[in-house]
Amino acid sequence: MKYNNLLLLFALSLFFNQKTKAQSNTAIDSIQFKNVVEEMPSFTIFGDNYIISGTTLGETPNSNNSDAKMQIGFKQRVTNATLPWNTFLFFTYKQKAFWDIYKKSLPFRETNYNPGLAVIKPFFKSGKLNELMMLQYEHESNGRDLEFSRSWNFLSLYYMRYLSNNFTGGIKAWVPIGDKPDNNDITDYRGFGNIDLAYKLNENLILESDFRKAFSFDWKGSLMLGVNYKISKKNNQYIYLQYYLGYSEDLINYNQDTHKLRIGIAFKDLLFKFKQQ
C-alpha cells in the first residue's frame, strides 16, 4: 500500500503539472494574477516533483551508499474567494522518499511528510507581479514511532522576488512551535532559514541552488545545487542533476553529514517562477 500511494501521488502530480504549464508564460498584472489563481485547477503541483538516483561522492558505489530520492508535492486551493489584503489560502503537501532500489528487497529507507496551510500574498510593481510572500504553518514527520520517530511543527515565512527577467531569489525563515522530543536539536543542523536562487539561461536550461546555515561557527547546514535540462518543448519535463552536501537531507539522519550526486527526471512547478516581459 505504501508503494501504491507514492506512485499514485506522483502520477497525479504529473497530470496537474501539465494543467498549470500553460499559465507560466503569461505576463501577470494584479487582475491577471487573480484570474490565473481562480481559473487554474484547484489541485496543482507544489514545488518540483522528481525521481533521481545516485551515490555518495568519494566512495565506491554499492547498495549501501546508493539510492533513489523521490519528491512529490501538491497544493489545494481552499477557497475561490480572495481573502483580506488580496491573499489566497492553500493547503500544501510535500513528501520526500529515500528508496534503497539497489538492495534486494527494494525497501524505502525513509519517508518524510510535510503538510501545511499557506496564505499567499502577491506584490506588484508598475502594475506587474514582482514579489510573492507565503506565510505557512507546517508539520514535518517521518511517520514512525519509538526511537525512530522524528517530527516537529513550525511557522514559516517565504519571500520571493524577481531579480531580473530570468533570475529569481527567495528567502525562507522558520520558527519551531511546541516541543521537539524526538529531534530537539534539529535547528542546530538545519538552522532557521534558507536562501534559494533560480536562473534560467534559456528556454531549456535552468540552474538552481538552495543554501541553509545553522547558527554556529562550524559547518552545519546544507547546500543543494540543481541543473535542469528540458527534454521536450511540448512537455514540462527536465533531466535533473542534483548535488547535495550537508546535514538534514532526511529527518531520521538529520544530524548526519550527506554528500550525494543524483540524476533523473523532474516535473517542475514553474507557475510564477520567472518574471514575464
C-alpha positions as CSV (number, residue, x, y, z in Angstrom):
1,M,0.0,0.0,0.0
2,K,2.8,2.4,0.8
3,Y,4.3,1.9,-2.7
4,N,0.9,2.3,-4.4
5,N,0.2,5.6,-2.5
6,L,3.6,7.0,-3.6
7,L,3.1,6.1,-7.2
8,L,-0.5,7.4,-7.2
9,L,0.6,10.8,-5.8
10,F,3.5,11.0,-8.3
11,A,1.1,10.2,-11.2
12,L,-1.3,12.9,-10.0
13,S,1.5,15.4,-9.8
14,L,2.5,14.8,-13.4
15,F,-1.1,15.3,-14.6
16,F,-1.7,18.6,-12.8
17,N,1.8,19.8,-13.8
18,Q,0.6,19.7,-17.4
19,K,-2.5,21.6,-16.4
20,T,-0.5,24.5,-15.0
21,K,2.2,24.7,-17.6
22,A,0.4,26.9,-20.0
23,Q,-0.1,29.6,-17.3
24,S,3.7,30.1,-16.7
25,N,4.2,32.1,-19.9
26,T,1.5,34.7,-19.2
27,A,2.5,38.3,-18.3
28,I,0.9,38.9,-14.9
29,D,-0.6,42.0,-13.5
30,S,-2.9,42.2,-10.4
31,I,-6.1,41.3,-12.3
32,Q,-4.4,38.5,-14.3
33,F,-2.9,37.1,-11.1
34,K,-6.3,36.7,-9.6
35,N,-7.7,35.3,-12.8
36,V,-4.9,32.7,-13.0
37,V,-5.3,31.6,-9.4
38,E,-9.1,31.3,-9.9
39,E,-9.0,29.6,-13.3
40,M,-6.2,27.1,-12.6
41,P,-7.2,23.7,-11.3
42,S,-7.8,23.8,-7.6
43,F,-5.5,20.9,-7.2
44,T,-2.0,21.5,-8.7
45,I,1.6,20.6,-8.0
46,F,3.6,22.3,-5.3
47,G,7.3,22.6,-5.8
48,D,9.3,20.4,-8.1
49,N,8.3,16.7,-8.5
50,Y,11.2,14.4,-9.3
51,I,12.7,10.9,-9.1
52,I,16.5,10.8,-9.1
53,S,19.2,8.2,-8.4
54,G,22.8,8.3,-7.4
55,T,25.5,7.6,-4.9
56,T,27.8,9.1,-2.2
57,L,30.7,11.0,-3.7
58,G,34.2,9.9,-2.7
59,E,33.1,6.3,-2.2
60,T,32.9,3.3,-4.4
61,P,29.2,2.9,-5.3
62,N,27.4,0.0,-3.7
63,S,24.0,-0.9,-2.5
64,N,24.6,0.7,0.9
65,N,25.6,4.2,-0.3
66,S,23.5,4.4,-3.4
67,D,19.8,5.1,-3.6
68,A,16.9,6.8,-5.3
69,K,15.3,10.0,-4.0
70,M,11.7,11.0,-4.9
71,Q,9.8,14.2,-4.1
72,I,6.2,14.8,-4.8
73,G,4.1,17.8,-3.8
74,F,0.7,19.4,-4.4
75,K,-1.4,22.3,-3.3
76,Q,-5.1,22.5,-2.9
77,R,-6.9,25.9,-3.1
78,V,-9.1,26.0,0.0
79,T,-11.5,28.8,-1.4
80,N,-12.0,30.6,-4.6
81,A,-12.6,33.8,-2.6
82,T,-9.9,36.4,-2.4
83,L,-9.2,36.9,1.3
84,P,-8.4,40.2,3.1
85,W,-5.3,42.1,1.9
86,N,-5.7,40.3,-1.5
87,T,-4.4,37.0,-0.1
88,F,-5.1,33.4,-1.2
89,L,-5.4,30.3,1.1
90,F,-4.0,26.9,0.1
91,F,-3.5,23.5,1.7
92,T,0.0,22.3,0.8
93,Y,1.7,19.0,0.9
94,K,5.2,17.7,0.1
95,Q,6.7,14.2,0.5
96,K,10.2,13.0,0.2
97,A,11.1,9.3,0.0
98,F,14.6,7.7,0.1
99,W,14.4,4.4,-1.7
100,D,17.1,1.7,-1.5
101,I,16.5,0.5,-5.0
102,Y,19.9,-1.3,-5.2
103,K,19.1,-3.6,-2.3
104,K,17.4,-7.0,-2.9
105,S,14.0,-6.2,-1.3
106,L,13.9,-2.5,-2.6
107,P,13.0,-1.0,0.8
108,F,12.1,2.6,1.4
109,R,14.7,3.7,4.0
110,E,12.9,6.9,5.0
111,T,9.8,8.9,4.0
112,N,9.2,12.4,5.2
113,Y,5.7,14.0,5.2
114,N,5.3,17.8,5.1
115,P,1.7,19.1,5.1
116,G,0.9,22.8,5.7
117,L,-1.6,25.6,5.5
118,A,-0.4,28.6,3.5
119,V,-1.6,32.2,2.9
120,I,-0.1,33.7,-0.3
121,K,0.2,37.4,-0.9
122,P,1.4,38.9,-4.2
123,F,3.1,42.3,-4.6
124,F,3.1,44.3,-7.8
125,K,5.5,46.9,-9.2
126,S,4.5,49.2,-12.1
127,G,1.3,47.0,-12.4
128,K,3.2,43.8,-12.8
129,L,3.8,40.9,-10.4
130,N,7.2,41.4,-8.8
131,E,7.2,39.6,-5.4
132,L,5.4,36.9,-3.6
133,M,5.1,36.2,0.2
134,M,3.8,33.0,1.8
135,L,3.0,32.6,5.5
136,Q,2.7,28.9,6.3
137,Y,2.0,26.6,9.3
138,E,3.9,23.4,8.6
139,H,4.3,19.9,10.2
140,E,7.1,17.6,9.2
141,S,7.5,14.0,10.4
142,N,8.6,10.6,9.2
143,G,5.5,8.7,10.4
144,R,7.5,6.3,12.6
145,D,7.4,5.7,16.4
146,L,9.6,5.0,19.4
147,E,13.3,5.7,18.8
148,F,12.8,6.1,15.1
149,S,10.2,8.9,15.4
150,R,11.2,12.4,14.1
151,S,8.7,15.2,13.9
152,W,8.2,19.0,14.5
153,N,5.9,21.8,13.9
154,F,7.0,25.3,12.7
155,L,5.7,28.6,11.4
156,S,7.5,29.7,8.2
157,L,7.6,32.9,6.1
158,Y,8.8,32.7,2.5
159,Y,9.6,35.8,0.4
160,M,10.3,35.5,-3.4
161,R,11.4,38.3,-5.7
162,Y,12.2,38.6,-9.3
163,L,15.8,39.9,-9.5
164,S,15.6,40.1,-13.3
165,N,13.5,38.5,-16.1
166,N,15.5,35.2,-15.8
167,F,16.7,35.4,-12.2
168,T,14.7,34.7,-9.1
169,G,15.7,34.8,-5.4
170,G,13.9,33.6,-2.3
171,I,14.4,33.7,1.5
172,K,12.5,31.4,3.9
173,A,12.7,31.7,7.7
174,W,11.0,29.4,10.3
175,V,10.3,29.3,14.0
176,P,9.7,25.9,15.8
177,I,6.3,25.6,17.6
178,G,5.9,23.3,20.6
179,D,8.1,20.5,21.8
180,K,10.5,18.5,19.6
181,P,11.2,15.5,21.8
182,D,12.4,13.3,19.0
183,N,14.8,15.8,17.5
184,N,15.1,18.8,19.9
185,D,18.3,20.0,18.3
186,I,17.2,19.9,14.7
187,T,17.7,23.6,14.2
188,D,21.4,23.1,15.2
189,Y,21.8,21.3,11.9
190,R,19.0,22.8,9.8
191,G,19.2,26.4,11.0
192,F,16.3,28.8,11.0
193,G,16.1,29.7,7.3
194,N,17.4,29.2,3.8
195,I,18.2,31.1,0.6
196,D,17.2,29.8,-2.8
197,L,18.2,31.1,-6.3
198,A,17.0,30.1,-9.7
199,Y,18.5,31.3,-13.1
200,K,17.0,30.5,-16.5
201,L,19.8,30.5,-19.0
202,N,17.4,29.9,-21.9
203,E,14.1,28.0,-22.5
204,N,15.8,24.7,-22.0
205,L,18.3,25.2,-19.1
206,I,17.6,26.2,-15.5
207,L,20.2,26.4,-12.7
208,E,19.1,26.4,-9.1
209,S,20.6,26.5,-5.6
210,D,19.4,26.2,-2.0
211,F,21.6,27.1,1.0
212,R,21.0,26.6,4.7
213,K,23.3,27.6,7.6
214,A,22.8,26.9,11.3
215,F,23.8,29.5,13.9
216,S,27.3,28.0,14.6
217,F,30.9,28.6,13.7
218,D,31.4,25.1,12.3
219,W,29.9,23.7,9.1
220,K,26.4,22.8,9.9
221,G,23.8,23.4,7.2
222,S,23.4,22.3,3.7
223,L,24.0,23.2,0.1
224,M,21.9,21.8,-2.8
225,L,22.6,22.6,-6.4
226,G,20.4,21.6,-9.4
227,V,20.8,21.6,-13.1
228,N,17.6,21.2,-15.2
229,Y,17.6,20.5,-18.9
230,K,14.3,20.5,-20.7
231,I,13.6,17.3,-22.7
232,S,10.8,18.5,-25.0
233,K,9.3,21.8,-26.0
234,K,5.8,20.3,-25.7
235,N,6.2,18.9,-22.1
236,N,7.4,20.4,-18.9
237,Q,9.9,17.6,-18.2
238,Y,13.5,18.0,-17.4
239,I,16.6,15.9,-17.0
240,Y,17.6,16.8,-13.4
241,L,21.1,16.6,-11.9
242,Q,21.1,17.3,-8.1
243,Y,24.1,17.7,-5.8
244,Y,23.6,17.7,-2.0
245,L,26.2,18.5,0.6
246,G,25.5,18.9,4.3
247,Y,23.0,17.9,7.1
248,S,19.3,17.2,7.4
249,E,18.6,15.8,4.0
250,D,16.1,13.5,5.7
251,L,14.7,13.5,9.2
252,I,15.9,10.2,10.5
253,N,19.6,11.2,9.9
254,Y,19.1,15.0,10.4
255,N,22.4,15.2,12.4
256,Q,24.5,13.2,9.9
257,D,26.5,14.6,7.0
258,T,25.5,13.7,3.4
259,H,27.4,14.1,0.2
260,K,25.3,12.8,-2.8
261,L,25.1,13.3,-6.5
262,R,21.9,12.0,-8.2
263,I,20.3,12.3,-11.7
264,G,16.9,11.6,-13.0
265,I,13.7,13.3,-14.2
266,A,11.9,16.3,-12.8
267,F,8.5,17.9,-13.5
268,K,8.9,21.5,-12.5
269,D,6.5,23.9,-10.8
270,L,7.1,27.0,-13.0
271,L,4.0,28.9,-12.2
272,F,5.1,32.5,-11.3
273,K,8.7,31.1,-11.1
274,F,10.3,33.7,-13.5
275,K,9.3,37.2,-14.4
276,Q,7.5,37.6,-17.7
277,Q,8.1,40.5,-20.0
